[in-house]
Amino acid sequence: QVQLVESGGGLVQPGGSLRLSCVLSGDAFSVYGMRWYRQVQGNQREFVAGITRGGITNYTDSAKGRFTISRDNAKNTVYLQMNNLKPEDTAGYYCYAYWRSDGYWGQGTQVTVSS
C-alpha cells in the first residue's frame, strides 16, 4: 500500500520561504513521477510543480522562478522549496505520485502566507 505523507507547511510572512517534504512508503519511490498540487477550499486542485523519475521538472507559471521541486531517491522524498511567498500562495499543498496507470495522493499540508 503506497502512502504519501507531507510535512513542512505553516504560517509565513509575505516574502518568506518554506520547504515542503513528501515521503513515499510502500513501494519503490524511484519509479514514480511526483507532483505538487495546491487547493484553496472551494476551488479545484491545481498543479504547481512536477518532477519525472528521470529528474525533468516543470512548473505552473506562477511558481516559475520562486519554487523549486527536487527529489532524493535515497530518502524516498520529494521537496518543494518555496521562496518569495505571496498571500495568493495560501492553500493546502498535496503531493501526488504516479506510475503507469496508478496514482496516489497525500493528505496535504497547509501553507498560509500572511502578515
C-alpha positions in Angstrom: 0.0 0.0 0.0 1.5 3.3 -1.1 1.3 6.1 1.4 2.4 9.7 1.0 3.0 12.0 4.0 3.6 15.7 3.5 5.1 18.0 6.0 6.7 21.4 6.2 3.6 23.7 5.9 2.9 26.5 8.3 2.4 30.2 8.7 4.9 32.5 7.0 5.1 36.2 6.2 4.9 37.5 2.6 8.4 37.2 1.1 9.3 34.3 3.3 10.2 30.7 2.5 9.1 27.2 3.3 10.2 23.8 2.2 7.6 21.1 1.9 8.5 17.4 2.0 6.6 14.4 0.9 7.8 10.9 1.9 6.5 7.9 -0.1 6.4 4.5 1.6 5.1 1.1 0.5 6.8 0.9 -2.9 9.9 1.8 -4.9 10.0 5.6 -4.9 12.4 5.9 -7.8 9.9 4.6 -10.3 7.3 7.3 -9.6 6.9 10.7 -11.1 6.0 13.2 -8.5 3.9 16.3 -8.5 2.8 19.0 -6.1 -0.7 20.5 -6.3 -2.5 23.0 -4.2 -6.1 23.7 -3.4 -7.9 26.6 -1.8 -11.1 25.5 -0.1 -14.0 25.6 -2.6 -11.7 25.7 -5.6 -10.3 22.9 -7.8 -6.9 21.4 -7.0 -4.3 23.0 -9.3 -0.9 21.8 -10.5 2.1 23.6 -9.0 5.2 21.6 -10.0 6.3 18.2 -11.2 9.4 16.1 -11.5 9.7 12.9 -13.5 11.5 9.8 -12.3 14.4 11.0 -14.5 14.5 14.4 -12.9 12.8 16.5 -15.5 10.9 19.4 -13.9 8.1 21.6 -14.9 6.1 24.4 -13.1 3.0 26.4 -13.4 3.7 29.9 -14.5 3.0 31.4 -11.0 5.7 29.1 -9.5 8.4 29.6 -12.0 11.4 31.5 -10.5 10.1 31.1 -7.0 9.5 27.4 -6.4 11.9 24.5 -6.9 10.9 20.9 -6.9 13.5 18.2 -6.3 13.7 14.6 -5.3 16.0 12.4 -3.2 15.5 8.8 -4.2 17.7 7.6 -1.3 15.2 9.2 1.2 12.0 8.4 -0.8 11.3 12.1 -0.6 10.2 14.9 -2.9 10.6 18.5 -1.9 9.1 21.8 -2.8 11.2 24.8 -1.9 9.0 27.9 -2.0 10.7 31.3 -1.9 9.3 34.8 -2.0 5.9 33.5 -0.9 2.8 35.6 -1.6 -0.6 35.7 0.1 -2.1 34.1 -3.0 0.1 31.0 -2.4 -2.0 30.3 0.7 -3.5 26.8 0.1 -3.4 23.2 1.1 -0.5 21.6 -0.7 -0.7 18.0 -1.8 1.8 15.6 -3.3 0.9 13.1 -5.9 2.8 10.0 -7.1 2.2 8.4 -10.4 3.5 5.4 -12.3 1.8 3.9 -15.3 -1.9 3.9 -14.5 -1.5 4.3 -10.8 -1.7 7.5 -8.9 -1.7 8.3 -5.2 -2.4 11.4 -3.1 -1.1 12.5 0.2 -3.3 14.2 2.8 -1.8 17.6 2.4 -0.1 20.3 4.4 -1.4 23.8 4.9 0.6 26.8 3.8 -0.6 30.2 5.0 1.1 33.4 3.8 0.0 36.3 5.9 1.4 39.3 7.8 
